[in-house]
Amino acid sequence: MAFEILDTNWEELTKSNSVVVIDFSAEWCGPCRMVTPIIEELAEEYKDKALIGKVDIDNNPKIAMHFGIRNIPTIIFMKDGELVDKHVGVIRKPDLQKKIDSLL
């Protein structure tokens, strides 16, 4: 299961993990619901290699504002605490895997 990232824990999580993938979404968002199963699968597959989590933008507006999230779904990719890539919109699992693998 993807880790729940909150306004209160995101800074610690992004600093304490080498590779972090965060899916910004909301329950009411149709395209987000298409991405959620992929994120859940990847969180399990990469559990020992990367932190893969989700942010509900309705409940955690501070982190969404920090990263300038204007559209959802948006997936950000961080390496050693630095933002290195961002994808807006639906993405296929193989494409997401390729992006994660490039950071490992």
HUGIZI-V977813 format. One record per backbone hydrogen bond with DSSP energy under -0.5 kcal/mol. CO is the residue of the C=O (numbers start at 0). NH is the residue of the N-H. Records with the same first field share a line. If there is no record, write none. Layout:
# HUGIZI-V977813
CO=NH  NH
This chain:
# HUGIZI-V977813
2=4  53
5=8  9
8=12
9=13
10=14
11=15
12=16
17=79
18=50
19=77
20=52
21=23  75
22=24  54
23=72  73
24=56
25=28
27=29
28=32
29=33
30=34
31=35
32=36
34=37  38
35=39
36=40
37=41
38=42
39=43
40=44
41=45
43=46
45=48  49
49=51
50=20  52
51=2
52=22
53=4
54=24  56
55=58  59
59=63
60=64
61=65
62=66
63=68
64=67
67=69
72=88
73=23
74=86
75=21
76=83  84
77=19
78=81
81=78
84=76
86=74
91=95
92=96
93=97
94=98
95=99
96=100
97=101
98=102
99=102  103
100=103
